Amino acid sequence: MKTINKLFSAIFLFIVAFAYADTPVMPPPGEDDTGVVGPGTPASPIDMYIIGLVVIAIMMTVFFAKKYKTQKI
């Protein structure tokens, strides 16, 4: 029963995450030049933190792998 609850929770969160996904509205061409993302301009704020997020993800993976390995012994 616990596994099915976790599965439903994961599916629910996955669906909610996509329900709130929003695509930016681009202005019609020729109206102004603010719609185009040029070099050096981040497409979204997460681009500024991608290196930090990757480092944290690797650290968490190593931490939980070691934790699981010590519990298994």
N, CA, C and O atoms as a MOPAC input file, in Angstrom:
PM7 MOZYME 1SCF
protein

 N      0.81400 1    -1.19200 1     0.00000 1
 C      0.00000 1     0.00000 1     0.00000 1
 C      0.86300 1     1.26400 1     0.00000 1
 O      0.49700 1     2.26500 1    -0.61700 1
 N      1.98700 1     1.22300 1     0.67800 1
 C      2.84300 1     2.40100 1     0.72900 1
 C      3.42200 1     2.71900 1    -0.64400 1
 O      3.55400 1     3.88800 1    -1.00600 1
 N      3.76500 1     1.69500 1    -1.40600 1
 C      4.35700 1     1.90800 1    -2.72500 1
 C      3.36900 1     2.57700 1    -3.66200 1
 O      3.73700 1     3.48400 1    -4.40800 1
 N      2.12700 1     2.14300 1    -3.63300 1
 C      1.11800 1     2.73200 1    -4.51400 1
 C      0.84000 1     4.17900 1    -4.13200 1
 O      0.58700 1     5.00800 1    -5.00600 1
 N      0.88200 1     4.49600 1    -2.84100 1
 C      0.69800 1     5.89400 1    -2.40900 1
 C      1.83700 1     6.76900 1    -2.90600 1
 O      1.60900 1     7.89100 1    -3.35800 1
 N      3.05600 1     6.26600 1    -2.82700 1
 C      4.20300 1     7.02500 1    -3.32600 1
 C      4.10700 1     7.22600 1    -4.83000 1
 O      4.43600 1     8.29800 1    -5.33700 1
 N      3.66000 1     6.20200 1    -5.54500 1
 C      3.52100 1     6.29900 1    -6.99100 1
 C      2.47600 1     7.34800 1    -7.36500 1
 O      2.71600 1     8.17800 1    -8.24200 1
 N      1.32200 1     7.31500 1    -6.70500 1
 C      0.29000 1     8.30400 1    -6.98700 1
 C      0.74700 1     9.71400 1    -6.62800 1
 O      0.43300 1    10.66700 1    -7.34100 1
 N      1.47700 1     9.85200 1    -5.54200 1
 C      1.99100 1    11.17200 1    -5.15700 1
 C      2.96900 1    11.69700 1    -6.19800 1
 O      2.91600 1    12.87100 1    -6.56300 1
 N      3.85400 1    10.84200 1    -6.67300 1
 C      4.82900 1    11.25100 1    -7.68100 1
 C      4.13500 1    11.64200 1    -8.97900 1
 O      4.49500 1    12.64400 1    -9.59600 1
 N      3.15000 1    10.86600 1    -9.39600 1
 C      2.41900 1    11.18800 1   -10.62500 1
 C      1.66300 1    12.50100 1   -10.46000 1
 O      1.64400 1    13.32300 1   -11.37600 1
 N      1.04400 1    12.70500 1    -9.31000 1
 C      0.31900 1    13.94300 1    -9.05200 1
 C      1.25300 1    15.15100 1    -9.11600 1
 O      0.92500 1    16.15400 1    -9.75000 1
 N      2.40900 1    15.06200 1    -8.46500 1
 C      3.35900 1    16.17900 1    -8.48600 1
 C      3.88100 1    16.43600 1    -9.89300 1
 O      4.09000 1    17.58700 1   -10.27700 1
 N      4.09200 1    15.37300 1   -10.66300 1
 C      4.56100 1    15.50700 1   -12.03800 1
 C      3.52200 1    16.25100 1   -12.88400 1
 O      3.86900 1    17.12900 1   -13.67400 1
 N      2.24800 1    15.89400 1   -12.71000 1
 C      1.18300 1    16.54400 1   -13.46800 1
 C      1.04000 1    18.00700 1   -13.04900 1
 O      0.86600 1    18.88000 1   -13.89900 1
 N      1.11300 1    18.27600 1   -11.76200 1
 C      0.99600 1    19.65300 1   -11.28000 1
 C      2.15700 1    20.50400 1   -11.78500 1
 O      1.96700 1    21.67100 1   -12.12800 1
 N      3.34500 1    19.93300 1   -11.83200 1
 C      4.50500 1    20.68500 1   -12.31800 1
 C      4.30100 1    21.11800 1   -13.76500 1
 O      4.65900 1    22.23700 1   -14.13300 1
 N      3.73100 1    20.24600 1   -14.58400 1
 C      3.49100 1    20.62400 1   -15.97000 1
 C      2.28000 1    21.52800 1   -16.12400 1
 O      2.19600 1    22.28500 1   -17.09100 1
 N      1.34900 1    21.46500 1   -15.19900 1
 C      0.18100 1    22.33800 1   -15.27200 1
 C      0.58100 1    23.79000 1   -15.03300 1
 O     -0.03400 1    24.69600 1   -15.59500 1
 N      1.58400 1    24.02200 1   -14.22100 1
 C      2.03100 1    25.37400 1   -13.93900 1
 C      3.14200 1    25.84600 1   -14.87300 1
 O      3.59100 1    26.98700 1   -14.76500 1
 N      3.59000 1    24.99100 1   -15.78200 1
 C      4.61700 1    25.40000 1   -16.74000 1
 C      4.02200 1    26.47400 1   -17.64000 1
 O      2.87300 1    26.37200 1   -18.07100 1
 N      4.80400 1    27.49100 1   -17.91400 1
 C      4.30300 1    28.60300 1   -18.70100 1
 C      5.32600 1    28.95700 1   -19.76200 1
 O      6.51600 1    29.08000 1   -19.47400 1
 N      4.86900 1    29.11700 1   -20.96300 1
 C      5.76600 1    29.53700 1   -22.03200 1
 C      5.69100 1    31.04700 1   -22.15300 1
 O      4.60600 1    31.61900 1   -22.04200 1
 N      6.81800 1    31.70200 1   -22.37800 1
 C      6.79300 1    33.16200 1   -22.49200 1
 C      6.07900 1    33.59200 1   -23.77700 1
 O      6.20100 1    32.94500 1   -24.81700 1
 N      5.34500 1    34.67600 1   -23.68600 1
 C      4.64300 1    35.21200 1   -24.84500 1
 C      5.59800 1    36.14500 1   -25.57700 1
 O      6.10800 1    37.11000 1   -25.00700 1
 N      5.82800 1    35.84000 1   -26.84000 1
 C      6.74700 1    36.64600 1   -27.63600 1
 C      5.94600 1    37.71800 1   -28.38400 1
 O      4.88800 1    37.41800 1   -28.93600 1
 N      6.43500 1    38.95800 1   -28.40800 1
 C      5.73000 1    40.00400 1   -29.15700 1
 C      5.86400 1    39.76600 1   -30.66300 1
 O      6.79800 1    39.09500 1   -31.10100 1
 N      4.95700 1    40.29900 1   -31.43800 1
 C      5.06100 1    40.13400 1   -32.89000 1
 C      6.35600 1    40.74900 1   -33.41300 1
 O      6.82200 1    41.75400 1   -32.87800 1
 N      6.94200 1    40.15500 1   -34.45500 1
 C      8.19600 1    40.69600 1   -34.99500 1
 C      8.01600 1    42.13900 1   -35.48400 1
 O      6.99100 1    42.49800 1   -36.06300 1
 N      9.03600 1    42.93900 1   -35.23300 1
 C      9.02800 1    44.31800 1   -35.69000 1
 C      8.43500 1    45.29300 1   -34.69400 1
 O      8.59900 1    46.50400 1   -34.84600 1
 N      7.74700 1    44.79300 1   -33.67800 1
 C      7.13800 1    45.70000 1   -32.69700 1
 C      8.21600 1    46.31200 1   -31.79800 1
 O      8.27200 1    47.52900 1   -31.62600 1
 N      9.05600 1    45.46800 1   -31.23600 1
 C     10.21700 1    45.91500 1   -30.47900 1
 C     11.21000 1    44.75700 1   -30.42800 1
 O     10.87300 1    43.63000 1   -30.78900 1
 N     12.41100 1    45.03300 1   -29.98800 1
 C     13.45600 1    44.01200 1   -30.00600 1
 C     13.61400 1    43.28900 1   -28.67800 1
 O     14.64500 1    42.65300 1   -28.46000 1
 N     12.64800 1    43.35800 1   -27.79200 1
 C     12.79800 1    42.73400 1   -26.47600 1
 C     12.43000 1    41.26500 1   -26.47400 1
 O     12.69700 1    40.58100 1   -25.48600 1
 N     11.82400 1    40.74600 1   -27.54200 1
 C     11.36400 1    39.36500 1   -27.56600 1
 C     12.45000 1    38.35300 1   -27.84900 1
 O     12.27200 1    37.16600 1   -27.57700 1
 N     13.56700 1    38.79300 1   -28.38800 1
 C     14.62600 1    37.87300 1   -28.77800 1
 C     15.64800 1    37.77600 1   -27.66400 1
 O     16.05900 1    38.78700 1   -27.09400 1
 N     16.05800 1    36.55400 1   -27.35600 1
 C     17.09500 1    36.34200 1   -26.35500 1
 C     18.42300 1    36.26500 1   -27.09100 1
 O     18.64900 1    35.35100 1   -27.88600 1
 N     19.28100 1    37.20400 1   -26.83100 1
 C     20.56300 1    37.25400 1   -27.52600 1
 C     21.65200 1    36.59300 1   -26.72100 1
 O     21.40300 1    36.10200 1   -25.62000 1
 N     22.86900 1    36.57300 1   -27.26000 1
 C     23.98500 1    35.97400 1   -26.52700 1
 C     24.28100 1    36.74300 1   -25.24500 1
 O     24.30800 1    37.97300 1   -25.24100 1
 N     24.49800 1    36.01700 1   -24.17300 1
 C     24.80100 1    36.63400 1   -22.89400 1
 C     23.57600 1    36.96200 1   -22.07100 1
 O     23.70500 1    37.30400 1   -20.89600 1
 N     22.39000 1    36.86800 1   -22.65000 1
 C     21.16800 1    37.14100 1   -21.91800 1
 C     20.53100 1    35.81400 1   -21.51900 1
 O     20.23500 1    34.99800 1   -22.39200 1
 N     20.31200 1    35.57400 1   -20.22900 1
 C     19.72300 1    34.29500 1   -19.82500 1
 C     18.28300 1    34.16700 1   -20.29700 1
 O     17.51300 1    35.12400 1   -20.22600 1
 N     17.92000 1    32.98100 1   -20.78000 1
 C     16.56100 1    32.73300 1   -21.23000 1
 C     15.60800 1    32.67600 1   -20.03900 1
 O     14.45000 1    33.08300 1   -20.13900 1
 N     16.10300 1    32.17000 1   -18.91600 1
 C     15.31500 1    32.12600 1   -17.69600 1
 C     16.27500 1    32.23100 1   -16.51400 1
 O     17.46900 1    31.97900 1   -16.67600 1
 N     15.78400 1    32.59500 1   -15.33500 1
 C     16.67100 1    32.78700 1   -14.18900 1
 C     17.43700 1    31.53000 1   -13.78000 1
 O     18.50200 1    31.63600 1   -13.17300 1
 N     16.91600 1    30.33900 1   -14.10000 1
 C     17.59700 1    29.12000 1   -13.68900 1
 C     18.93900 1    28.96800 1   -14.40700 1
 O     19.82300 1    28.26700 1   -13.91500 1
 N     19.10200 1    29.61600 1   -15.56200 1
 C     20.36200 1    29.52500 1   -16.29000 1
 C     21.53000 1    30.06100 1   -15.47500 1
 O     22.66300 1    29.60700 1   -15.63800 1
 N     21.26000 1    31.02200 1   -14.60200 1
 C     22.33200 1    31.61200 1   -13.81200 1
 C     22.82600 1    30.65900 1   -12.72700 1
 O     23.95100 1    30.79800 1   -12.24600 1
 N     22.00400 1    29.70500 1   -12.34500 1
 C     22.34000 1    28.83200 1   -11.22900 1
 C     22.62900 1    27.40000 1   -11.66100 1
 O     22.73200 1    26.52100 1   -10.80500 1
 N     22.76300 1    27.13500 1   -12.94900 1
 C     22.89100 1    25.76600 1   -13.43100 1
 C     24.14500 1    25.08400 1   -12.88900 1
 O     24.09800 1    23.89900 1   -12.56300 1
 N     25.24500 1    25.78900 1   -12.78700 1
 C     26.48100 1    25.18000 1   -12.28000 1
 C     26.30700 1    24.81200 1   -10.80900 1
 O     26.69100 1    23.71900 1   -10.39200 1
 N     25.73700 1    25.70700 1   -10.03400 1
 C     25.50100 1    25.42000 1    -8.62000 1
 C     24.53800 1    24.26300 1    -8.42800 1
 O     24.73500 1    23.43300 1    -7.54000 1
 N     23.49500 1    24.19700 1    -9.25400 1
 C     22.54100 1    23.10200 1    -9.14700 1
 C     23.17600 1    21.76400 1    -9.49700 1
 O     22.87100 1    20.75200 1    -8.86600 1
 N     24.05000 1    21.74700 1   -10.48900 1
 C     24.74100 1    20.51100 1   -10.86000 1
 C     25.66400 1    20.05700 1    -9.73200 1
 O     25.71200 1    18.86900 1    -9.41300 1
 N     26.38700 1    20.98300 1    -9.13500 1
 C     27.29300 1    20.63800 1    -8.03000 1
 C     26.49900 1    20.09000 1    -6.84400 1
 O     26.89500 1    19.09000 1    -6.24500 1
 N     25.40200 1    20.72600 1    -6.50700 1
 C     24.57700 1    20.24300 1    -5.39400 1
 C     24.00100 1    18.86800 1    -5.69700 1
 O     23.94300 1    18.01200 1    -4.81400 1
 N     23.57300 1    18.64600 1    -6.94200 1
 C     23.02300 1    17.33900 1    -7.32200 1
 C     24.07700 1    16.24000 1    -7.20200 1
 O     23.77700 1    15.14200 1    -6.73200 1
 N     25.29700 1    16.52500 1    -7.61800 1
 C     26.37400 1    15.53300 1    -7.50600 1
 C     26.69300 1    15.25400 1    -6.04200 1
 O     26.88900 1    14.10200 1    -5.65500 1
 N     26.74700 1    16.30600 1    -5.22800 1
 C     27.03200 1    16.12700 1    -3.80700 1
 C     25.94000 1    15.30000 1    -3.13100 1
 O     26.24100 1    14.42400 1    -2.31900 1
 N     24.67500 1    15.57100 1    -3.45900 1
 C     23.58600 1    14.80600 1    -2.86400 1
 C     23.61400 1    13.34800 1    -3.31700 1
 O     23.31800 1    12.44800 1    -2.53100 1
 N     23.96900 1    13.11100 1    -4.57900 1
 C     24.06200 1    11.74400 1    -5.08200 1
 C     25.13300 1    10.96400 1    -4.34600 1
 O     24.91200 1     9.81800 1    -3.95400 1
 N     26.29300 1    11.58000 1    -4.15500 1
 C     27.37800 1    10.92300 1    -3.43200 1
 C     26.98000 1    10.67700 1    -1.98400 1
 O     27.22800 1     9.59600 1    -1.45000 1
 N     26.36800 1    11.66100 1    -1.34500 1
 C     25.96200 1    11.53600 1     0.05200 1
 C     24.98300 1    10.38200 1     0.23900 1
 O     25.17300 1     9.54200 1     1.11900 1
 N     23.93600 1    10.33700 1    -0.58800 1
 C     22.93200 1     9.29500 1    -0.42500 1
 C     23.46100 1     7.92900 1    -0.84400 1
 O     23.02900 1     6.91300 1    -0.29900 1
 N     24.38500 1     7.88300 1    -1.80000 1
 C     24.98100 1     6.59900 1    -2.16900 1
 C     25.80400 1     6.04200 1    -1.01200 1
 O     25.73400 1     4.85100 1    -0.70700 1
 N     26.58600 1     6.91200 1    -0.36900 1
 C     27.37100 1     6.45600 1     0.79300 1
 C     26.46300 1     6.07400 1     1.94000 1
 O     26.72600 1     5.09300 1     2.63600 1
 N     25.39900 1     6.83100 1     2.15200 1
 C     24.46400 1     6.52200 1     3.24200 1
 C     23.79500 1     5.17800 1     3.00400 1
 O     23.64000 1     4.39100 1     3.93800 1
 N     23.39700 1     4.90600 1     1.77000 1
 C     22.76500 1     3.62600 1     1.45000 1
 C     23.76400 1     2.48800 1     1.58800 1
 O     23.41800 1     1.40300 1     2.05600 1
 N     24.99500 1     2.73400 1     1.18400 1
 C     26.02400 1     1.71100 1     1.25600 1
 C     26.31500 1     1.34100 1     2.71100 1
 O     26.50900 1     0.16400 1     3.01500 1
 N     26.34900 1     2.32800 1     3.62000 1
 C     26.61700 1     2.03900 1     5.03400 1
 C     25.43800 1     1.34300 1     5.70100 1
 O     25.63800 1     0.54700 1     6.61800 1
 N     24.23300 1     1.62000 1     5.26700 1
 C     23.05900 1     0.95000 1     5.82200 1
 C     22.97500 1    -0.49000 1     5.35700 1
 O     22.47100 1    -1.34600 1     6.08400 1
 N     23.45400 1    -0.76700 1     4.17500 1
 C     23.37600 1    -2.08700 1     3.60500 1
 C     24.31100 1    -3.06000 1     4.31200 1
 O     24.01700 1    -4.25400 1     4.38600 1
 N     25.42200 1    -2.57200 1     4.82900 1
 C     26.41200 1    -3.43000 1     5.48700 1
 C     25.95500 1    -3.85700 1     6.81900 1
 O     26.66600 1    -4.58400 1     7.51200 1

